[in-house]
Every structure is written in C-alpha cells, then in structure tokens.
Amino acid sequence: MKLALGTVQFGVDYGISNTRGKTHQKEIKKILNLAKSENITTIDTASAYGNAEKELGQCLVNSFNIVSKIPPISNLINVDDFITKTVKQSLCDLNCDALYGLLLHRFEDFSQFPVALDCLKQIKADNKVKKVGVSLYSPEQLNNNVLAFADLIQLPLNILDQRFVQSNSLKQLKAAGIEIHTRSAFLQGLLLMQSGTFPDYFKPIAPLLEKLTTLSNHLNVSKLSLALNYVVNIDEVDKVVVGVNNEQQLNEILSCLTSSLSNIDLSEFSLPDERFINPALWQLN
C-alpha cells in the first residue's frame, strides 16, 4: 500500500478547505483502525503538529512505521541537546521505543547545522530510528550532500507541482537508494475545491483549476481520484502522505485508488510559480 497517513489535522486546524477544525480522539481511533485494516503501515507526524503526537500515543500506534520531524533549529540553542530532547519527547508522546523515520523539518537546518546531521546519525546508531533524512521544498535543494546523507526524503508533489518529476530529481533519489515520501497531493485541499469557491488569491490560476474540473468531468472521475492517482502511479514514489479529518474521508480516498488513470498525461497542469504551489507563500488574508 503506497498511502501513508498524515496527522497534522490531529493536532492543529489545517488546510484551506478544512471547515471542521482539529480531529477528535474518538475519530482518530476510527481512522487508525481503518488504516490498519487497509494495510496502511506508515504514519507521518511531527512535534510541530500541535498535540498530534500525544493524540497518537493514546491510540497504541506501535504497529505502524512512524516518521517524525525535528522542528526548526535556532541559532540560540545547543543543537545536539535540542534534537536529543525533541526525539525523547516524541518517543514519550507517541508511547513507542523507536521511530521508523526522523527528518529535519526545515531544509535550511541541513546546511546550517552540520552538528544536526551528526546527531541524527548517532540517534540512528542507537537504534532509536531506522532512517534519517530531510524534508525538501524544491529540486534546487537536492545536492550531493543530501544524497550522501539521507535514507528518506519527503517532498511536495501534486498535479500542479511537478517540479521534482520534471527535474529528474525523483530518479536521482532512487538511484541513491533513498526512500521517497510525498506530501501535498491535494495541495491543502485546493485541488479538490468546487468551481467558484477558490479564495481570491488563486484568481490568476482559476482557469487552470477550472480546466482540471473539466478534465475530471470528461473522464467521469472525481478530482480526488485524479489528484491522488497522479502521485500514486509515479513509480519512484514509495509513500504518498494523505491527511484526513475523519474515517469517511479516508474511505473515500481508498475507494479512489486505481491504476486506470496511470496513462493520462497531466503535464499541461504543471505550474512552476511557487506563489501558488507553495502554501508557505500563500497570502489568503
């Protein structure tokens, strides 16, 4: 199963199309039970996701491979001590003995704090984590140092954001034996929104979003199915992280998985403009 379960919604209000807020504990348990029954084996979380790790820890998630992340590192702290304490707290909150993956959440920390890499390697040597790596935000960040260090990389990939495909970065990562997890398959829900409901910020790309709706109607498939299967059907991708607010959403995502869309060329939807494909740059207010 290529899907991995994202958990940012378990700890904070997240997503421009999310009107329900944070997911409650009772619903989290339902989601995890469904995930387990459908052979979803990986959970993606982070200490920066509010109290998501504590919520997960109350659900006995030891049967999952858990990937967590180190929050942005400050110049004013002892890096080694900060990372060690963060991992210790995450393991405590998650109620588990070891993580499957541990990533630097902010790429800049990879180049700015070499001691952080040494610390991650030591945590791996101590068997507290199986794979270490970093979260990337653009293909330009992929360099020989990253290729030499990382066991696991997380990166953005969706119908609009095809940069890592078109730059051959995915092939570089696979050639180096690195596990690839993708995020933003639905671009925080933007790709799934109904025509005419897009925030004003996205007016410049409204024709492109409407074109996606037209294609969806023409193929007689949902936009959810188009967006999901575009990423899932990319051979180099190992896991596609999807976040849900409830069990119903996960069921809907699972029902959309198909190989019948694997031969559809969606390159015309590629949008290199970071103002629209990088949520950190969105100005919605």
C-alpha positions, 0 to 999 in steps of 0.5 A, spaced: 500 500 500 503 506 497 498 511 502 501 513 508 497 517 513 498 524 515 496 527 522 497 534 522 489 535 522 490 531 529 493 536 532 492 543 529 486 546 524 489 545 517 488 546 510 484 551 506 478 547 505 478 544 512 471 547 515 471 542 521 477 544 525 482 539 529 480 531 529 477 528 535 480 522 539 474 518 538 475 519 530 482 518 530 481 511 533 476 510 527 481 512 522 487 508 525 483 502 525 481 503 518 488 504 516 490 498 519 485 494 516 487 497 509 494 495 510 496 502 511 503 501 515 506 508 515 504 514 519 507 521 518 507 526 524 511 531 527 512 535 534 510 541 530 503 538 529 500 541 535 498 535 540 498 530 534 503 526 537 500 525 544 493 524 540 497 518 537 500 515 543 493 514 546 491 510 540 497 504 541 500 506 534 506 501 535 504 497 529 505 502 524 512 505 521 512 512 524 516 518 521 517 524 525 520 531 524 525 535 528 522 542 528 526 548 526 533 549 529 535 556 532 541 559 532 540 560 540 540 553 542 545 547 543 543 543 537 545 536 539 541 537 546 535 540 542 534 534 537 536 529 543 530 532 547 525 533 541 526 525 539 525 523 547 519 527 547 516 524 541 518 517 543 514 519 550 508 522 546 507 517 541 508 511 547 513 507 542 521 505 543 523 507 536 521 511 530 521 508 523 523 515 520 526 522 523 527 528 518 529 535 519 523 539 518 526 545 515 531 544 509 535 550 511 537 546 518 541 541 513 546 546 511 546 550 517 547 545 522 552 540 520 552 538 528 544 536 526 546 531 521 551 528 526 546 527 531 541 524 527 546 519 525 548 517 532 540 517 534 540 512 528 546 508 531 542 507 537 537 504 534 532 509 536 530 510 528 531 506 522 532 512 517 534 519 517 533 524 512 530 531 510 524 534 508 525 538 501 521 544 498 524 544 491 529 540 486 534 546 487 535 543 494 537 536 492 545 536 492 550 531 493 550 532 500 543 530 501 544 524 497 550 522 501 546 523 507 539 521 507 535 514 507 528 518 506 526 524 503 519 527 503 517 532 498 511 536 495 508 533 489 501 534 486 498 535 479 500 542 479 507 541 482 511 537 478 517 540 479 521 534 482 518 529 476 520 534 471 527 535 474 529 528 474 530 529 481 525 523 483 530 518 479 536 521 482 533 519 489 532 512 487 538 511 484 541 513 491 537 508 494 533 513 498 526 512 500 521 517 497 515 520 501 510 525 498 506 530 501 501 535 498 497 531 493 491 535 494 495 541 495 491 543 502 485 541 499 485 546 493 485 541 488 479 538 490 475 545 491 468 546 487 468 551 481 467 558 484 469 557 491 477 558 490 479 564 495 481 570 491 488 569 491 488 563 486 484 568 481 490 568 476 490 560 476 482 559 476 482 557 469 487 552 470 483 549 476 477 550 472 480 546 466 482 540 471 474 540 473 473 539 466 478 534 465 475 530 471 468 531 468 470 528 461 473 522 464 467 521 469 472 521 475 472 525 481 478 530 482 480 526 488 481 520 484 485 524 479 489 528 484 491 522 488 492 517 482 497 522 479 502 521 485 500 514 486 502 511 479 509 515 479 513 509 480 519 512 484 514 514 489 514 509 495 509 513 500 504 518 498 502 522 505 494 523 505 491 527 511 484 526 513 479 529 518 475 523 519 474 515 517 469 517 511 474 521 508 479 516 508 474 511 505 473 515 500 480 516 498 481 508 498 475 507 494 479 512 489 485 508 488 486 505 481 491 504 476 486 506 470 488 513 470 496 511 470 496 513 462 493 520 462 498 525 461 497 531 466 503 535 464 499 541 461 497 542 469 504 543 471 505 550 474 512 552 476 510 559 480 511 557 487 506 563 489 501 558 488 504 551 489 507 553 495 502 554 501 508 557 505 507 563 500 500 563 500 497 570 502 489 568 503 488 574 508 
